[in-house]
Amino acid sequence: MTTSTILLLLLSIVIAGGLSYFQYYYKAKSKSKMHLFLALLRFAVYFEILLLLINPKITQHTYEIQKTPLVLAMDNSSSISYLKAEKTAREVFEKLNTNEDLKNKFEIQMYRFDNELETDANFTFKGTQTNIEQVAKNLKSIHKNKNVPLVLLSDGNQTIGADYVYSFPTKSNVFPVILGDTTMFMDLKIDQINVNKYAFHKNKFPVEVFLSYTGKQNVYANFAIKQGNATVHQEKVTLEPSKRTAILNLLLPANSVGVQVYQATISTALPEKNTYNNSKKFAVEVIDQKSEIALISEINHPDIGALKRSIEQNSQRRVTLLSPQNADLSKYNMLILYQPNASFKNIFETNRNTQLPLWIITGMQTDYTFLNQQQKDLVFKMSNQPEEFTASFNTNFNLFAVDNIGFESFPPLNNRFGNVQTNNGMTTVLDSKIRAIDAASPMLTFNSQTPRTAYLLGENIWRWRMQTNVRKESFESFDVFIDKIVQYLATTNSRKALVVEHESFYNSGEALVISAQFFNKNYEFDEKARLTISVKNTQTNQTKNYDFRKGNNSFSVNLEGLKAGKYSFQVKELNTNTQYSSTFELLDFDIERQFVNPNVKQLNQLATQTNGASFMPNQVESLVNQLLKNANYTAVEKQISTKKPLIENVLLLVLLALFLAIEWFVRKYNGLL
C-alpha cells in the first residue's frame, strides 16, 4: 500500500469521526450510550463510503507446490515396429506413467515424436521419419533454464535433423530407455548413394555408393546395379569386422534420354535378419543438351574462378575461360563478359550477329566509356573514385523465382562511384546502397529483350560465395542463385504465363513440394491467381486434387498422402484456364526400415553428455529409483501475489447496508425519526 493511500485512509478516519461527532454530539441535549452507539454506526458508514471511494488495492498471497516436470517422450516412428519393440515400449511407458511414487514427486508430461513432437500418448508407431533433435528444440522452448529430467524411449535411430547428442539443454538430464534387440546380427546395408540429378546423353555419369556391415565374420558380397531387368554394373565386395565400410565409385552409361531409374542391391549367401536395407533406388534425368558458356576476361580475378565453380555445380553447364583477343563464339550458348574494355570490341560486334545472351560484370578496371558505346540499356557516368556498394533485395522482382539468400548481409562489392541510369525495359533484382543509403542505381539488373542481358555492377562477388559457406556451411544457396541467372539468360523460349518447378522423382517419406508462378499479360506476378493441381497414378488411375497456397512471389503445394508409383499431373489456373502438364515418379523408399539394431552407442553418448544414464527396458525399476533419489528434483513452494480492488469485496457493501439498517431501526424504535 502506497504512502498516499495510507494518508487518505487517515484522512477518511478523521472525516468520518468529525461527521459522526457533528451529527450526534455537537449541540446534543442528551449524550446517552444510545447516542454513542449511533455515532459509532454512522462513523462506520461514513468510513466505508470513503474507503470505497479511495478503493485501495489489497494484496493477497497464496502458496502452491510446483513439482519438477518429468518428460516422457516416446519414439512413435515405424522403426520401433520393424524392430518388434512396440509392445515393450508401451509396457515401459505405462509402468513409468502409472508409478505412484513418480506421480507424487513429479509432474509427468507425456509426448510422442517422429518428425515432430506432439502432446499425445496415443502411440501408432507409423511415423515415416525420426527427428530426436526436434525433441531437444521443443524441450528448450518449453522448459527454459530449468533442470528437467527427460526419459527418452527410443531406438536412437534418427533419420532427419542434426546430431541430437549435443542438441539437448545443458540443464536437462536425459535418461534413454533403449528399445529393440541389441543382439548383433549380420547385416549388409547400402547407406547412401550420391548421384547427380542430371546426366548427358551418350556420356557416363558418376555414382558414389556407401556400404556398411555389422557382424563378426568376413563377408564376400555381390554388389549390382540394375535398370529394369538389365544389369548395368556388378562387382564383388569384401567386408570384415575390422573393415566395416566400403565406398564404391562407378561410372554408368547414359544411353537413353529421360528419367532413368536404377536399383542398387548387395547380397550374400549368409542369412540376414533385415534385407530391406540391401537395396536402394535412385534416378537420373538424362538430357541431350548442355549449355556451353564462354567467360571472357582480360584480367585475372578471384571472381572468375568463383563463377566457374558455381555455374558448373549444375552438370548441364560447362564454362570455358577465354581472352577477348582470340575468342571463337561459334560453339557457345551464352557469354559472360568480365570487366569489358576496348579489347572486347570484336566480341560485341560479333554478338550483334549471333545474338547470344550476355552477362556483363563491371568493376574497377571496366572501361565505362567503351561500354556506353556498345550497349543502350545503361548509361554510366562514373568517376575514378572507388566505392563500396551493398545489396538491397527487390521483393517485387518477377522475371524468375529467386529467394533472398541474405544479400543485405553480404560483403560489399567494389566499383567506381558515379551515376547509373537505366533505360526502359530493365528489371532490377538487387539495388545498390552506400553505407545504408540508397545509391539510386542498380546492382543486378536484366533486359528481357532478345538477346537477354544481365548487368552486375561491382566486383568481388567471390566474397558472397565464401560468406554463404561460412553462414550455412554450404555454397548451395549462392550456387542456386547463380544457376537461376544463367538459366534465365540461356533460355531462348518465349516467356510462359504459367511456370511450374518440380523434380522428376521424389523419395517416399520426404516432402513432395511443387511450386509455380503465374504472370499476367504484363508479365507481372499475379497474386490473385487460383492454381489447382490434379495428380493421377498412372498404374491405378486414382486421381487426387490439391490447391496451391500463395507464398512470396510464388505458389506451392505439398502433395501428401501419395503412395510410391508413377504419376502424371496437370496444373491449372482457374481464371484463365491456363494449363501445364508433366510427370514425376515417387520412389519406394522407407528409411525407417533401414535399421536392424538400436543405436546404443549414440544413446549412451547422449546420456553421458547430459549427465543422465541409459537403461534397458528390463531396468525400469532402477530408472525409477534413480529419479526418486535425485535430490535435484525437488518440489518448489511458489508464492502467488494478486492485487484486488477493495470495491470488488461484496462483504463491505453488505456491512454498509447492515449498519444503515441497524441505525434506522434504533432511531425508529427510540422515536428519533
C-alpha positions as CSV (number, residue, x, y, z in Angstrom):
1,M,0.0,0.0,0.0
2,T,1.4,3.4,-1.0
3,T,2.0,6.3,1.3
4,S,-0.7,8.4,-0.4
5,T,-3.2,5.7,0.2
6,I,-2.3,5.5,3.9
7,L,-2.7,9.3,4.2
8,L,-6.1,9.2,2.5
9,L,-7.2,6.4,4.9
10,L,-6.1,8.5,7.9
11,L,-7.9,11.5,6.5
12,S,-11.0,9.3,6.0
13,I,-11.0,8.3,9.6
14,V,-10.8,12.0,10.7
15,I,-13.6,13.0,8.3
16,A,-15.8,10.1,9.3
17,G,-15.2,10.8,13.0
18,G,-15.9,14.5,12.6
19,L,-19.2,14.0,10.7
20,S,-20.4,11.4,13.3
21,Y,-19.5,13.7,16.2
22,F,-21.2,16.7,14.5
23,Q,-24.4,14.7,13.9
24,Y,-24.8,13.0,17.3
25,Y,-22.8,15.0,19.9
26,Y,-22.4,18.6,18.7
27,K,-25.1,20.7,20.5
28,A,-26.8,17.4,21.5
29,K,-29.2,17.8,24.6
30,S,-28.6,14.2,25.6
31,K,-25.3,12.2,25.4
32,S,-26.5,8.7,26.3
33,K,-25.0,5.3,25.5
34,M,-27.5,5.1,22.6
35,H,-26.1,8.2,21.0
36,L,-22.6,6.8,21.3
37,F,-23.8,3.6,19.6
38,L,-25.5,5.5,16.8
39,A,-22.4,7.7,16.4
40,L,-20.2,4.6,16.0
41,L,-22.6,3.2,13.4
42,R,-22.6,6.4,11.5
43,F,-18.8,6.5,11.7
44,A,-18.6,3.0,10.2
45,V,-21.0,4.1,7.4
46,Y,-19.0,7.2,6.5
47,F,-15.7,5.4,6.7
48,E,-16.8,2.6,4.5
49,I,-18.2,5.0,1.9
50,L,-14.9,7.0,1.9
51,L,-13.0,3.7,1.8
52,L,-14.9,2.6,-1.3
53,L,-14.2,5.9,-2.9
54,I,-10.5,5.6,-2.3
55,N,-10.7,2.0,-3.5
56,P,-7.3,0.8,-2.3
57,K,-5.8,-2.4,-3.8
58,I,-5.4,-5.2,-1.4
59,T,-2.6,-7.7,-2.0
60,Q,-3.4,-11.3,-1.3
61,H,-0.8,-14.1,-1.0
62,T,-1.4,-17.7,-1.9
63,Y,1.0,-20.6,-2.0
64,E,1.2,-23.6,-4.2
65,I,3.6,-26.5,-4.6
66,Q,5.2,-26.9,-8.0
67,K,6.6,-30.3,-8.8
68,T,9.5,-30.8,-11.1
69,P,8.3,-31.8,-14.6
70,L,9.2,-35.3,-15.8
71,V,9.1,-35.6,-19.6
72,L,8.2,-39.0,-21.0
73,A,8.9,-38.9,-24.8
74,M,8.1,-41.9,-26.9
75,D,9.5,-42.7,-30.3
76,N,6.4,-43.1,-32.5
77,S,8.3,-43.9,-35.7
78,S,7.8,-47.1,-37.6
79,S,11.3,-48.3,-36.9
80,I,10.1,-49.3,-33.4
81,S,7.5,-51.6,-35.1
82,Y,10.1,-53.0,-37.5
83,L,12.4,-53.8,-34.6
84,K,9.4,-55.6,-32.9
85,A,9.7,-53.4,-29.8
86,E,6.2,-51.7,-29.8
87,K,4.8,-54.0,-27.1
88,T,7.8,-53.4,-24.9
89,A,7.7,-49.7,-25.5
90,R,4.0,-49.5,-24.4
91,E,4.7,-51.6,-21.2
92,V,7.7,-49.4,-20.2
93,F,5.7,-46.2,-20.8
94,E,2.8,-47.5,-18.8
95,K,5.0,-48.5,-15.8
96,L,6.5,-45.1,-15.7
97,N,3.3,-43.2,-16.2
98,T,1.3,-45.1,-13.5
99,N,4.1,-45.2,-10.9
100,E,2.6,-43.5,-7.8
101,D,5.9,-42.5,-6.3
102,L,6.8,-40.7,-9.6
103,K,3.4,-39.0,-9.6
104,N,3.9,-37.8,-6.1
105,K,7.4,-36.3,-6.8
106,F,7.0,-35.2,-10.5
107,E,4.5,-33.6,-12.8
108,I,4.6,-36.2,-15.6
109,Q,4.3,-34.8,-19.1
110,M,3.7,-37.2,-21.9
111,Y,4.8,-36.7,-25.5
112,R,5.3,-38.7,-28.7
113,F,7.6,-37.9,-31.6
114,D,8.5,-38.9,-35.1
115,N,9.4,-36.0,-37.4
116,E,7.6,-33.6,-34.9
117,L,6.9,-33.6,-31.2
118,E,3.3,-33.9,-30.1
119,T,1.5,-33.9,-26.7
120,D,-0.2,-37.2,-27.3
121,A,0.1,-40.6,-25.6
122,N,-1.7,-42.5,-28.4
123,F,1.1,-44.4,-30.0
124,T,0.7,-45.8,-33.5
125,F,4.4,-46.4,-34.4
126,K,3.7,-45.4,-38.0
127,G,5.9,-42.2,-38.3
128,T,7.9,-42.1,-41.5
129,Q,10.8,-40.1,-40.1
130,T,12.6,-39.8,-36.7
131,N,13.8,-36.4,-35.5
132,I,15.2,-36.6,-32.0
133,E,16.8,-33.2,-32.4
134,Q,13.2,-31.7,-32.6
135,V,12.6,-33.1,-29.1
136,A,15.6,-31.2,-27.9
137,K,14.5,-27.9,-29.5
138,N,11.0,-28.2,-28.1
139,L,12.3,-29.0,-24.6
140,K,14.5,-25.9,-24.7
141,S,11.5,-23.8,-25.7
142,I,9.0,-25.3,-23.1
143,H,11.4,-25.6,-20.1
144,K,13.7,-22.6,-20.4
145,N,16.6,-22.6,-17.8
146,K,15.0,-25.4,-15.8
147,N,16.5,-28.7,-14.6
148,V,14.0,-31.1,-16.2
149,P,14.6,-34.8,-16.5
150,L,13.7,-36.5,-19.8
151,V,13.0,-40.2,-20.2
152,L,13.6,-40.9,-23.9
153,L,12.1,-44.2,-25.1
154,S,13.7,-44.7,-28.5
155,D,15.9,-46.9,-30.6
156,G,18.1,-43.9,-31.2
157,N,18.0,-44.2,-35.0
158,Q,17.5,-40.7,-36.3
159,T,16.7,-40.1,-40.0
160,I,16.4,-36.3,-40.2
161,G,17.9,-33.4,-38.2
162,A,21.2,-32.6,-36.7
163,D,23.2,-34.7,-34.3
164,Y,20.9,-35.0,-31.2
165,V,23.7,-35.9,-28.8
166,Y,24.7,-32.2,-28.4
167,S,21.3,-30.7,-29.0
168,F,19.7,-31.0,-25.6
169,P,19.8,-28.2,-23.0
170,T,22.7,-28.4,-20.6
171,K,20.4,-28.3,-17.5
172,S,18.3,-31.3,-18.7
173,N,19.3,-34.8,-17.8
174,V,18.3,-37.4,-20.4
175,F,17.6,-41.0,-19.5
176,P,17.3,-43.0,-22.7
177,V,15.4,-46.3,-22.5
178,I,16.9,-48.3,-25.4
179,L,14.2,-50.1,-27.4
180,G,14.9,-53.0,-29.7
181,D,17.1,-56.1,-29.7
182,T,20.7,-55.1,-29.0
183,T,22.0,-58.5,-30.1
184,M,24.4,-58.0,-33.0
185,F,23.1,-59.6,-36.2
186,M,24.9,-59.9,-39.5
187,D,23.7,-57.1,-41.7
188,L,24.7,-55.6,-45.0
189,K,23.5,-52.2,-45.8
190,I,23.5,-49.6,-48.6
191,D,23.8,-46.4,-46.5
192,Q,23.8,-43.8,-49.2
193,I,24.0,-43.3,-52.9
194,N,25.3,-40.0,-54.3
195,V,24.5,-39.2,-57.9
196,N,24.0,-36.0,-60.0
197,K,20.4,-35.0,-60.8
198,Y,21.2,-34.8,-64.5
199,A,23.4,-36.7,-66.9
200,F,24.2,-36.1,-70.6
201,H,23.1,-38.4,-73.4
202,K,25.9,-40.7,-74.7
203,N,28.1,-39.8,-71.7
204,K,28.9,-41.6,-68.5
205,F,27.8,-40.2,-65.1
206,P,29.5,-40.9,-61.7
207,V,27.8,-42.8,-58.9
208,E,29.1,-43.0,-55.4
209,V,27.9,-45.8,-53.2
210,F,28.5,-46.1,-49.4
211,L,28.2,-49.6,-47.9
212,S,28.4,-50.8,-44.3
213,Y,28.5,-54.1,-42.4
214,T,27.8,-55.3,-38.9
215,G,28.8,-58.8,-38.0
216,K,31.6,-61.0,-36.6
217,Q,32.9,-62.7,-39.7
218,N,34.3,-61.9,-43.1
219,V,31.6,-61.4,-45.8
220,Y,32.0,-61.7,-49.5
221,A,29.1,-59.8,-51.1
222,N,27.9,-59.2,-54.6
223,F,27.0,-55.6,-55.5
224,A,24.9,-54.9,-58.6
225,I,23.0,-52.1,-60.2
226,K,20.1,-52.9,-62.5
227,Q,18.0,-50.9,-64.8
228,G,14.8,-52.8,-65.3
229,N,15.9,-56.4,-65.9
230,A,19.3,-55.4,-67.3
231,T,22.4,-55.4,-65.1
232,V,24.5,-52.3,-65.9
233,H,27.2,-52.9,-63.2
234,Q,28.3,-55.7,-61.0
235,E,31.3,-56.3,-58.7
236,K,32.5,-58.3,-55.7
237,V,32.9,-56.6,-52.3
238,T,34.7,-57.9,-49.2
239,L,33.8,-56.6,-45.8
240,E,35.3,-57.6,-42.4
241,P,34.8,-56.8,-38.7
242,S,37.9,-54.6,-39.0
243,K,36.7,-53.0,-42.2
244,R,33.0,-52.4,-41.8
245,T,32.6,-49.8,-44.6
246,A,33.3,-49.5,-48.3
247,I,32.9,-46.7,-50.8
248,L,32.3,-47.6,-54.5
249,N,32.9,-45.0,-57.2
250,L,31.3,-46.1,-60.5
251,L,30.6,-44.7,-64.0
252,L,27.3,-45.7,-65.6
253,P,26.4,-45.1,-69.3
254,A,23.6,-42.7,-70.1
255,N,22.2,-44.3,-73.2
256,S,18.6,-43.2,-73.1
257,V,17.0,-39.7,-72.8
258,G,14.6,-39.1,-69.9
259,V,14.3,-40.1,-66.3
260,Q,16.2,-43.4,-65.8
261,V,15.5,-45.4,-62.6
262,Y,18.1,-47.7,-61.2
263,Q,18.2,-50.2,-58.3
264,A,21.4,-51.0,-56.4
265,T,21.5,-54.2,-54.4
266,I,24.0,-56.0,-52.3
267,S,23.6,-59.7,-51.4
268,T,25.5,-62.6,-49.8
269,A,24.9,-66.3,-49.3
270,L,24.8,-65.8,-45.5
271,P,21.3,-65.3,-43.8
272,E,20.3,-61.7,-42.8
273,K,17.7,-60.6,-40.4
274,N,16.9,-57.4,-42.4
275,T,17.2,-57.5,-46.2
276,Y,15.2,-54.3,-46.8
277,N,18.3,-52.1,-46.5
278,N,20.1,-54.3,-49.1
279,S,18.6,-52.3,-51.9
280,K,18.1,-48.7,-52.8
281,K,16.6,-47.0,-55.9
282,F,18.0,-43.8,-57.4
283,A,17.2,-42.0,-60.6
284,V,18.9,-39.7,-63.1
285,E,17.4,-37.5,-65.7
286,V,19.3,-37.9,-69.0
287,I,19.3,-34.9,-71.2
288,D,20.7,-34.4,-74.7
289,Q,21.6,-30.7,-74.3
290,K,24.4,-29.0,-72.5
291,S,25.0,-25.3,-72.1
292,E,28.4,-24.1,-73.2
293,I,29.3,-20.8,-71.6
294,A,32.2,-18.6,-72.5
295,L,33.6,-16.5,-69.6
296,I,35.7,-13.8,-71.3
297,S,38.2,-11.6,-69.4
298,E,41.4,-9.9,-70.0
299,I,42.4,-9.8,-66.3
300,N,42.9,-12.4,-63.6
301,H,40.4,-12.1,-60.7
302,P,39.0,-14.4,-57.9
303,D,35.5,-13.7,-59.3
304,I,36.3,-15.7,-62.4
305,G,37.1,-18.9,-60.5
306,A,34.2,-18.5,-58.2
307,L,31.7,-18.0,-61.1
308,K,33.1,-21.0,-62.9
309,R,32.9,-23.3,-59.9
310,S,29.4,-22.0,-59.1
311,I,28.0,-22.4,-62.6
312,E,29.5,-25.8,-63.1
313,Q,27.8,-27.2,-59.9
314,N,24.9,-27.7,-62.4
315,S,26.3,-30.5,-64.6
316,Q,24.3,-29.1,-67.5
317,R,26.7,-26.2,-67.7
318,R,30.3,-26.0,-68.8
319,V,32.3,-22.8,-68.6
320,T,35.3,-22.1,-70.8
321,L,37.7,-19.3,-70.0
322,L,38.7,-17.1,-73.0
323,S,40.5,-13.9,-73.7
324,P,38.8,-11.3,-75.9
325,Q,41.6,-11.4,-78.5
326,N,41.1,-14.9,-79.7
327,A,37.6,-15.9,-78.7
328,D,35.7,-18.1,-81.1
329,L,32.0,-17.7,-80.1
330,S,30.5,-20.2,-82.6
331,K,30.2,-23.1,-80.1
332,Y,28.8,-21.2,-77.1
333,N,25.2,-20.6,-75.9
334,M,26.0,-17.7,-73.6
335,L,28.7,-15.1,-72.9
336,I,29.9,-13.7,-69.6
337,L,32.0,-10.5,-70.2
338,Y,34.0,-9.7,-67.2
339,Q,35.1,-6.1,-66.9
340,P,35.0,-5.3,-70.6
341,N,37.3,-2.7,-72.2
342,A,38.3,-1.7,-75.7
343,S,39.8,-5.1,-76.4
344,F,36.2,-6.5,-76.3
345,K,35.2,-4.6,-79.4
346,N,35.2,-7.7,-81.7
347,I,33.2,-9.6,-79.1
348,F,30.4,-7.0,-79.1
349,E,30.4,-6.7,-82.9
350,T,30.3,-10.5,-83.4
351,N,27.4,-10.8,-80.9
352,R,25.3,-8.3,-82.8
353,N,25.0,-11.0,-85.4
354,T,24.9,-14.2,-83.2
355,Q,22.6,-12.6,-80.6
356,L,23.9,-14.7,-77.7
357,P,22.7,-13.9,-74.2
358,L,25.1,-11.7,-72.3
359,W,26.0,-11.3,-68.7
360,I,28.2,-8.2,-68.3
361,I,30.1,-7.8,-65.0
362,T,31.8,-4.5,-64.3
363,G,34.3,-3.3,-61.7
364,M,37.3,-1.1,-61.1
365,Q,39.0,-2.0,-64.3
366,T,36.0,-1.6,-66.6
367,D,36.1,1.0,-69.5
368,Y,32.8,2.7,-69.0
369,T,33.2,5.0,-71.9
370,F,33.6,2.0,-74.2
371,L,30.7,0.2,-72.5
372,N,28.4,3.2,-73.1
373,Q,29.2,2.9,-76.8
374,Q,28.5,-0.9,-77.0
375,Q,25.1,-1.1,-75.3
376,K,22.0,1.1,-74.7
377,D,20.5,-0.5,-71.6
378,L,22.5,1.5,-69.1
379,V,24.2,4.9,-69.2
380,F,27.3,5.1,-67.0
381,K,28.7,8.4,-65.7
382,M,31.5,7.2,-63.5
383,S,34.4,8.9,-61.7
384,N,37.7,7.3,-60.8
385,Q,36.9,7.3,-57.1
386,P,36.5,3.8,-55.7
387,E,33.4,3.0,-53.6
388,E,31.9,0.0,-51.8
389,F,28.3,-0.9,-52.6
390,T,26.0,-3.2,-50.5
391,A,23.0,-5.0,-52.0
392,S,19.3,-4.5,-51.3
393,F,16.9,-7.2,-52.5
394,N,13.9,-6.1,-54.6
395,T,10.9,-8.2,-53.4
396,N,8.9,-7.2,-56.5
397,F,11.3,-8.8,-58.9
398,N,9.3,-11.3,-61.1
399,L,11.4,-12.3,-64.1
400,F,12.0,-15.6,-62.4
401,A,11.7,-17.1,-58.9
402,V,14.6,-16.1,-56.7
403,D,14.9,-16.2,-52.9
404,N,16.6,-13.6,-50.7
405,I,19.7,-15.5,-49.6
406,G,20.8,-12.8,-47.3
407,F,22.0,-10.2,-49.8
408,E,21.8,-7.4,-47.3
409,S,24.4,-9.1,-45.0
410,F,26.9,-9.9,-47.8
411,P,30.2,-8.1,-48.1
412,P,30.1,-5.0,-50.3
413,L,31.1,-5.1,-54.0
414,N,33.7,-2.7,-55.3
415,N,33.0,-0.3,-58.2
416,R,33.6,3.3,-59.2
417,F,31.5,6.0,-57.7
418,G,29.1,7.6,-60.1
419,N,25.6,7.7,-61.6
420,V,24.0,4.9,-63.5
421,Q,20.8,5.5,-65.5
422,T,18.6,2.6,-66.6
423,N,16.5,2.7,-69.8
424,N,13.0,1.4,-70.2
425,G,12.6,-2.3,-70.1
426,M,15.2,-3.0,-67.4
427,T,14.1,-5.1,-64.3
428,T,16.2,-4.9,-61.2
429,V,16.6,-7.7,-58.6
430,L,19.4,-6.0,-56.5
431,D,19.7,-2.3,-55.8
432,S,22.8,-0.6,-54.6
433,K,23.4,1.1,-51.2
434,I,26.3,3.2,-50.0
435,R,26.7,2.8,-46.2
436,A,22.9,2.0,-45.8
437,I,21.9,5.0,-48.1
438,D,20.1,4.2,-51.4
439,A,22.6,4.9,-54.2
440,A,19.7,5.3,-56.8
441,S,21.4,2.8,-59.1
442,P,21.0,-1.0,-59.7
443,M,23.5,-3.6,-58.7
444,L,22.0,-6.6,-60.7
445,T,19.5,-5.8,-63.4
446,F,18.1,-7.6,-66.5
447,N,16.9,-6.8,-70.0
448,S,14.4,-9.4,-71.1
449,Q,14.5,-8.4,-74.8
450,T,16.4,-10.7,-77.2
451,P,19.2,-11.2,-76.6
452,R,18.6,-11.4,-72.9
453,T,21.2,-9.4,-71.0
454,A,22.2,-9.1,-67.3
455,Y,24.4,-6.5,-65.7
456,L,26.2,-7.0,-62.4
457,L,27.8,-3.7,-61.3
458,G,30.6,-4.5,-58.9
459,E,33.5,-6.9,-58.5
460,N,34.4,-9.3,-55.7
461,I,31.3,-11.4,-55.9
462,W,33.5,-14.3,-54.8
463,R,33.2,-12.9,-51.3
464,W,29.4,-13.6,-51.4
465,R,30.1,-17.3,-52.2
466,M,32.5,-17.6,-49.3
467,Q,30.2,-15.8,-46.9
468,T,27.4,-18.2,-47.8
469,N,29.6,-21.1,-47.0
470,V,30.6,-19.5,-43.6
471,R,27.0,-19.0,-42.6
472,K,25.4,-22.2,-43.9
473,E,28.4,-24.5,-44.2
474,S,27.4,-24.9,-47.9
475,F,27.8,-23.0,-51.2
476,E,24.4,-24.3,-52.3
477,S,22.1,-21.3,-51.9
478,F,24.6,-19.0,-53.7
479,D,25.2,-21.5,-56.5
480,V,21.4,-21.9,-57.0
481,F,21.1,-18.1,-57.3
482,I,23.8,-18.0,-59.9
483,D,22.3,-21.0,-61.7
484,K,18.9,-19.3,-61.9
485,I,20.5,-16.3,-63.5
486,V,22.3,-18.4,-66.1
487,Q,19.1,-20.5,-66.7
488,Y,17.1,-17.4,-67.3
489,L,19.6,-15.9,-69.7
490,A,20.3,-19.1,-71.6
491,T,16.6,-19.9,-72.1
492,T,15.6,-18.8,-75.6
493,N,11.9,-19.8,-75.4
494,S,9.3,-17.0,-75.1
495,R,8.1,-16.5,-71.6
496,K,5.1,-18.5,-70.4
497,A,2.3,-17.3,-68.2
498,L,2.4,-20.4,-66.0
499,V,5.8,-21.6,-64.9
500,V,5.9,-24.8,-62.8
501,E,9.0,-26.1,-61.0
502,H,9.2,-29.8,-59.9
503,E,11.5,-32.7,-59.7
504,S,11.4,-35.7,-62.0
505,F,11.4,-38.1,-59.0
506,Y,10.9,-38.0,-55.2
507,N,11.6,-40.4,-52.3
508,S,8.7,-41.7,-50.2
509,G,8.6,-40.2,-46.7
510,E,10.1,-36.9,-47.9
511,A,8.2,-33.6,-48.6
512,L,6.8,-33.7,-52.2
513,V,6.5,-30.0,-53.0
514,I,5.7,-28.4,-56.4
515,S,6.0,-24.7,-56.8
516,A,4.5,-22.5,-59.6
517,Q,4.3,-18.9,-60.7
518,F,1.6,-17.2,-62.8
519,F,2.1,-14.0,-64.7
520,N,-0.5,-11.6,-66.2
521,K,-0.3,-10.0,-69.7
522,N,2.3,-7.5,-68.5
523,Y,4.4,-10.4,-67.1
524,E,3.8,-9.3,-63.6
525,F,3.3,-11.9,-60.9
526,D,-0.4,-12.4,-60.3
527,E,-1.0,-13.0,-56.7
528,K,-4.8,-13.3,-57.3
529,A,-4.3,-16.4,-59.5
530,R,-6.2,-19.6,-58.5
531,L,-4.0,-22.6,-59.1
532,T,-5.0,-26.2,-58.6
533,I,-3.2,-29.5,-59.4
534,S,-4.7,-32.8,-60.4
535,V,-2.4,-35.8,-59.7
536,K,-3.1,-39.2,-61.3
537,N,-1.4,-42.5,-60.5
538,T,-0.7,-44.0,-64.0
539,Q,-1.0,-47.5,-62.6
540,T,-4.2,-47.4,-60.6
541,N,-5.8,-44.3,-62.4
542,Q,-6.6,-42.9,-58.9
543,T,-6.7,-39.1,-59.0
544,K,-6.3,-36.5,-56.2
545,N,-6.8,-32.8,-56.4
546,Y,-4.9,-30.1,-54.4
547,D,-5.0,-26.3,-54.2
548,F,-1.8,-24.2,-54.3
549,R,-1.0,-21.9,-51.4
550,K,0.4,-18.4,-52.1
551,G,3.9,-17.7,-50.8
552,N,6.4,-14.9,-51.5
553,N,6.1,-14.3,-55.3
554,S,5.2,-18.0,-55.9
555,F,2.6,-20.6,-55.2
556,S,3.4,-24.1,-53.7
557,V,1.6,-27.3,-52.9
558,N,2.7,-30.3,-50.7
559,L,1.4,-33.5,-52.2
560,E,0.8,-35.5,-49.1
561,G,-0.7,-39.0,-48.9
562,L,0.7,-40.4,-52.2
563,K,1.9,-43.9,-52.5
564,A,5.0,-44.9,-54.4
565,G,4.5,-45.1,-58.2
566,K,4.4,-43.1,-61.4
567,Y,2.2,-40.1,-61.6
568,S,1.1,-37.6,-64.2
569,F,-0.2,-34.2,-63.2
570,Q,-1.9,-31.1,-64.5
571,V,-1.6,-27.6,-63.0
572,K,-4.5,-25.3,-64.0
573,E,-5.1,-21.6,-63.4
574,L,-8.9,-21.4,-63.0
575,N,-9.4,-17.8,-64.0
576,T,-7.7,-18.1,-67.4
577,N,-7.8,-21.9,-67.9
578,T,-4.0,-21.9,-68.5
579,Q,-2.6,-25.4,-68.0
580,Y,0.7,-27.2,-67.5
581,S,1.2,-31.0,-67.7
582,S,4.1,-33.2,-66.8
583,T,5.0,-36.4,-64.9
584,F,7.1,-37.5,-61.8
585,E,7.9,-40.7,-60.1
586,L,7.6,-41.4,-56.3
587,L,10.2,-43.9,-55.4
588,D,9.5,-46.6,-52.9
589,F,11.9,-45.8,-50.1
590,D,11.1,-46.3,-46.4
591,I,14.1,-45.0,-44.4
592,E,12.7,-46.4,-41.1
593,R,13.2,-49.9,-42.3
594,Q,16.9,-49.5,-42.8
595,F,17.8,-50.4,-39.2
596,V,18.4,-53.8,-37.7
597,N,19.5,-52.7,-34.2
598,P,19.0,-49.7,-31.9
599,N,21.8,-47.1,-31.9
600,V,23.1,-48.0,-28.4
601,K,26.4,-46.1,-28.9
602,Q,24.7,-42.7,-29.6
603,L,22.1,-43.1,-26.9
604,N,24.9,-43.8,-24.4
605,Q,26.7,-40.7,-25.6
606,L,23.6,-38.7,-25.1
607,A,23.2,-39.9,-21.5
608,T,26.8,-39.1,-20.7
609,Q,26.6,-35.7,-22.4
610,T,23.6,-34.7,-20.3
611,N,24.7,-36.3,-17.0
612,G,21.9,-38.9,-17.3
613,A,22.1,-42.6,-17.6
614,S,20.8,-45.2,-20.2
615,F,18.7,-48.1,-19.4
616,M,17.3,-51.3,-21.0
617,P,13.5,-52.0,-20.8
618,N,14.1,-54.6,-18.0
619,Q,15.8,-51.9,-15.9
620,V,12.8,-49.7,-15.3
621,E,12.9,-50.1,-11.5
622,S,16.5,-48.9,-11.5
623,L,15.4,-45.9,-13.6
624,V,12.6,-45.1,-11.2
625,N,14.9,-45.4,-8.1
626,Q,17.4,-43.0,-9.7
627,L,14.8,-40.4,-10.4
628,L,13.3,-40.7,-6.9
629,K,16.7,-40.4,-5.1
630,N,18.0,-37.5,-7.1
631,A,17.9,-34.5,-4.8
632,N,18.0,-32.0,-7.7
633,Y,14.4,-32.9,-8.5
634,T,12.6,-31.3,-5.5
635,A,9.2,-29.6,-5.4
636,V,9.2,-25.8,-5.0
637,E,6.8,-23.7,-3.0
638,K,5.7,-20.8,-5.1
639,Q,4.1,-17.6,-3.7
640,I,1.4,-16.1,-5.9
641,S,0.6,-12.5,-5.1
642,T,-2.6,-10.9,-6.5
643,K,-3.8,-7.3,-6.2
644,K,-7.6,-6.9,-5.9
645,P,-9.5,-3.6,-5.7
646,L,-11.4,-3.2,-2.5
647,I,-14.6,-2.2,-4.3
648,E,-14.9,-5.8,-5.6
649,N,-15.3,-7.0,-2.0
650,V,-19.1,-7.7,-1.6
651,L,-18.8,-8.1,2.2
652,L,-18.2,-4.3,2.6
653,L,-21.4,-3.5,0.7
654,V,-23.3,-5.9,2.9
655,L,-21.8,-4.4,6.1
656,L,-22.7,-0.9,4.8
657,A,-26.3,-1.9,4.2
658,L,-26.4,-3.7,7.6
659,F,-25.0,-0.6,9.5
660,L,-27.6,1.7,7.8
661,A,-30.4,-0.7,8.6
662,I,-29.4,-1.1,12.3
663,E,-29.1,2.7,12.7
664,W,-32.6,3.3,11.1
665,F,-34.1,0.6,13.4
666,V,-32.6,2.0,16.5
667,R,-33.6,5.6,15.7
668,K,-37.2,4.4,14.7
669,Y,-37.5,2.4,17.9
670,N,-36.4,5.3,20.1
671,G,-38.6,7.8,18.3
672,L,-35.7,9.7,16.9
673,L,-37.2,9.8,13.3
